[in-house]
Amino acid sequence: MTSTPTVPAGWSIKHLHRLILTSATWRQSSAPRPEALAVDAGCRWLWRFPPRRLEAEAIRDSVLAVSGTIDPTPGGPGFFLHRVERENVYHYHPLEDFGPAEARRMVYAVKIRLEPDGIFGAFDCPDGSLAIPRRNVSTTPLQALNLFNSRFMADQAVHLAARLAREAGPTADAQVRRAWQLAIHRAPEPAEAREAAALVAAEGLPALARALLNANEFLFIP
Amino acid sequence: MLGRQGLLAASVSGKEPLRPVIPPGQPYAPRAPHFPPRAKNVLVIFCSGACSQLDTFDYKPELIRHHGKPLPGAEGLITFQGEQGALTRSPWEFRPRGQSGKMISDLVPHLGALADDLCFIHSMQGKTNTHGPGENFMSTGFTRDGFPSLGAWVTYALGTEDQSLPAYVALPDPRGKPQNSVNNWAPGFLPAAFQGTEFNATNPLRHLTPPPGISARTDVATRDFLQGLNARHAERFPGDTELAARIASYELAARMQLAVPGVADLSTEPPHIIKLYGADEGGSKVKDLRAAYARNCILARRLIEQGVRFVQLFNGAYQTGGEGVSNWDGHKDLFNQYSVHGPVMDQPTAALLLDLKQRGLLRDTLVVWCTEFGRMPTFQKGAQGRDHNPDGFTCWLAGAGVKAGLSYGATDDFGHRAVEDIVTVHDFHATLLHLLGLDHERLTYYHNGLERRLTDVEGHVVTGVLA
C-alpha cells in the first residue's frame, strides 16, 4: 500500500475487498513468534492473523452444526429463545427445553431488549437496545458455567456422540478421530487420542463430546 | 495529538486518569484504591418503583397543614401520569425516633428505630421521571442503556477479596427483576468480567450445577480432560492471554460451584437470626412476601461477610400483577399498596443493618438505600396515589465513613423540590466512590474516544455527609 491513500476505481468495495483478501498480511498464519510477541503481544501491527474467539451466535451455530442438528433454512419468521409470559407486562423466561424450531441459526432468534439469551448471551452479545459497531471479547466464569452445565449443551453433546457412533462405527479410536475432524478439523495427536479413548471408555462418548464443545480450540479461530 | 495518549484524550476535568492495575488473567484480584478508603465493600438496597419520601422519611408539617388544597403556584400541574389533584398528607403518622428525635413515619418503624445510625439525604435530584431511565440513572449514572453500573465500576477499580465468589452480586426481588433488568448490574463498555452475577435466595445461579443425568464423577473427569486439552492447546500459542483467561474462568467456575451453594445455604443460620429478619413467618400475603425478601437480606449479609465487594439488593419488581402491586409505584392506590410494601421492606432491612452492626461489619461496609426518584406531595387527579417526582427525593446511607444520625439537605415545604444542599445523582455517585477511596474524576476507562466516568462530566463529593 502506498502512503498516500488512493481512491480505487469508482470507490468499489469489491476492489478493496480483493486488495485486502489477496494481501500477504491477510494470508498470514496465526502461529506465534516469541520475538514478535515480546514487542506487540496485542498484534496491533498485524504480524500474524490474530486468533479470535467466535461470537456468541457463531458458537451456538457451530455447536448445532457439529452435532448435526442444525436446520440451515434461511429466512422466514424468527424463533424464540424465551418463553413469553403475558400478564400486566410481558416477562421473558429463557427456554430450558429446545426442539427443532430452535435448531436454526441464532441470527434468526428474536432478540429481546434487556433479556440476554440464557446461555450464549454471556458471550458478549450486546443488548438489543444498543447499537455496537464492534463487540468486546471477554472471558467470564458465567460463560464457563453456561457452556459446561446447561441442558442445551448436554443434549447437543448427546447428539454429537450419536453422530460419531453413526459415522465412525463402534470403535473408540475411529470415533475420536471423527470427533476431532468434525470439531477442530484435524487429526488428534497420539497422546490426545489415547486420553480421549480412555475418557470414552470410562465415562462414555457424550463426555468427550461435551469436553470438545467447550474446548478453546473449538471456540477460537484458527 | 488525537491519539489515546494525546492532548485531546485527557479527562475533561484535566485530572490524569488513575487506572487500576489489573494482573493479566486475574480481573478480580484485589487492588488498592486511589487513597485510603473508609469503606471496603458496598451494599445497595434499591427500592424499585420509586419509593415515596413523603410517606417514609421526609416529614413535612406544611403538607399536613395544607392537606386538601392545591399545590401553591402550580395550578393545573401536570406530571408524568397526568393532572394532579390536591396536596395529600401521608396516611401514616410521623413520630420522633431515637435520641436524635428524627421524624419518621409509622410505615417504617423498624428502620425508624435505627434513625441514629442513618444518614439521610433529603435533597436528591434526578433528571428523568420515567422508571427505566431513572433506574439507569441511579444504577449507571446515565439515563440511556449501555453504561457500566456502579457495581461494575467498583469491581473494575477494586477487584474483590474472596476469589471463589463473584465480586459483584445482584439479588433481584423474589417477584422478579426491576424494570430495566440486567442494565442495573451491567458492565456497559467495561470488560464483562465486572458485570453483576444475578441470583437470589429463591432462584439459584443458573447453570451452577451439572445438568441432570451427569454424575459427579463423570463431571470431574470431563472437566479434567477439558483442562488438559486446553493446556496443550495453549502451549502452541504462548503469550495468548485470552486462552489463559478461559482456562482460569473454568477453574473459577468450578470454585463457584462449591462456594455459591455454601453461601446461599441459609439453614446454617441460628433461629434467632431468622426471627430477627422475619424470614420464618408465613401465612399471609405480607408475611410471605416479607419472609422471601428477608431471605435475600440474610443472603446479602452472608455475601458481605464472605468479602463480596458489591451486593445490590432489590426490593420491588417490574409490575407483576398490575401497577404498583409488586413495587413502590403507587400511582392510584397508595394506602393499600404501601400497606404491603412498607412492612415487607421495613423489618428485614432493619434487621440486615442491625445484623451487620452486631458483627462489626458496618464499620467497613457502606450501606446505600436508594430509589429511582420520589413521588409528588399531591395525589393524582381522580386517583388515590402519587405521581413520579424526580425533583426532590430521599436516599440514606449508613456505615463506613458516613455521619450517623444526620439529615442532610431539604426539599421545599411540601416535599416537592429539593431546595437546600441539592444532591444530584452524580453527586451521590461521586460521594460513594469517595468513601471507597476513589476519585470519581480519575477512575476512568477509555472508550470510543473519551475517558469515560461513572459521573460523566459532573458530580461533586458531598463532604457534608462524611464522618
Interface residues (C-beta under 8 A of the other chain):
Chain A: S30 P32 P34 L37 A41 P51 R53 E87 N88 V89 H91 P94 L114 E115 P116 G118 I119 A122 D124 P126 D127 S129 L130 N136 V137 S138 T139 T140 P141 L142 Q143 A144 L145 N146 F148 N149 S150 R151 M153 A154 E189 A191 E192 E195 A196 L199 A202 E203 G204 A207 L208 R210 A211 L212 N214 A215 N216 E217 L219 F220
Chain B: D145 G146 P166 G176 N180 S181 V182 N183 A186 P187 F189 P191 A192 A193 Q195 T197 L205 R206 H207 L208 T209 P210 P211 P212 G213 I214 R217 T218 A221 T222 R223 F225 L226 G228 L229 N230 R232 H233 A234 F237 P238 G239 D240 T241 E242 L243 A245 R246 I247 A248 S249 Y250 L252 A253 M256 Q257 Y318 Q319 T320 G321 G322 E323 V325
